[in-house]
């Protein structure tokens, strides 16, 4: 007898792996070629994109080799990061947010980047060596299964990455697990403000471009709180829809949360 339920589960798992492979391939190419993740952008100017997302010209000048323009906000601008703290960046890319966090935590602190793309991890490590940083580390790993011990981080940051995961609730449970009691979360990500057209929902390129993997705002907030994290503040940048995503019903959420 054919177990249809088992077949559906297998098909969903295969589809998830296909999307993950597409994300890995896309961002590996970006690491090497410097392209944009935004398939709707006519021209890709990483510096201009980052300035529009809340980074200063001074910050971008410090680490030019790590400027990729892949984000949807500046998570480091959402809250205080203190000297001596440990910051974990989920989806750390070429390392820019880790390097900026390192300025805040100083010599006594630590910045750890987690990324699933080997080429990005290699690029970030090369950038860290270039700048002589000995307390910034980059680890190859999945954000659904973060390769760090419990209660590692004082702060978890992430910039336009969690939308790419098909297991967002698991990601937030992992964030809570690696946070110390009282630890904070500062993140920017893409969410839906309306319904995507079916062709957009099924478009793998739009998934890797941070559109079709996004979920409605309320569902996103529910995924955060159901993990045991408490949201203290959030806001939406709806203008990013026209600036970067061809007017599709998406927005960048800026969110602060904490673990009790």
BELBELCOR-V295043 format. One record per backbone hydrogen bond with DSSP energy under -0.5 kcal/mol. NH is the residue of the N-H (numbers start at 1). CO is the residue of the C=O. If there is no record, write none. Layout:
BEGIN
NH;CO, NH;CO
END
This chain:
BEGIN
4;2, 7;3, 8;4, 9;5, 10;6, 11;7, 12;8, 13;9, 14;10, 15;11, 16;12, 17;13, 18;14, 19;15, 20;16, 21;17, 22;18, 23;19, 24;20, 25;21, 26;22, 27;23, 28;24, 29;25, 30;26, 31;27, 32;28, 33;29, 34;30, 39;37, 41;38, 45;43, 46;44, 49;45, 50;46, 51;47, 52;48, 53;49, 54;51, 55;50, 60;56, 61;57, 62;58, 62;59, 63;59, 64;61, 66;63, 67;64, 68;66, 74;53, 75;73, 77;74, 78;75, 84;105, 85;82, 87;85, 87;110, 88;155, 89;112, 90;88, 90;157, 91;89, 91;114, 92;114, 95;92, 96;66, 99;95, 100;96, 101;97, 102;98, 103;99, 104;100, 104;101, 105;101, 106;102, 109;106, 110;85, 111;135, 112;87, 113;137, 114;89, 115;139, 118;116, 121;117, 122;118, 123;119, 124;120, 125;121, 126;122, 127;123, 128;124, 129;125, 130;126, 131;127, 132;128, 132;129, 133;128, 137;111, 139;113, 141;115, 141;139, 145;142, 148;146, 151;177, 152;149, 152;178, 153;178, 154;86, 155;86, 156;184, 157;88, 158;186, 159;90, 160;188, 164;161, 165;162, 171;167, 172;168, 173;169, 174;170, 175;171, 176;172, 177;173, 178;174, 179;175, 180;153, 182;259, 183;180, 184;154, 185;257, 186;156, 187;255, 188;158, 189;253, 191;251, 192;215, 193;249, 194;249, 200;197, 201;197, 202;198, 203;200, 204;202, 207;203, 208;204, 209;205, 210;207, 211;206, 212;206, 214;211, 217;192, 220;216, 221;217, 222;218, 223;219, 224;220, 225;221, 226;222, 227;223, 227;224, 228;225, 229;224, 230;258, 231;229, 232;256, 233;256, 235;254, 237;252, 238;236, 240;237, 241;238, 242;239, 243;239, 244;240, 245;240, 245;241, 247;241, 248;245, 250;248, 251;191, 252;237, 253;189, 253;251, 254;235, 255;187, 255;253, 256;233, 257;185, 258;230, 259;183, 260;228
END
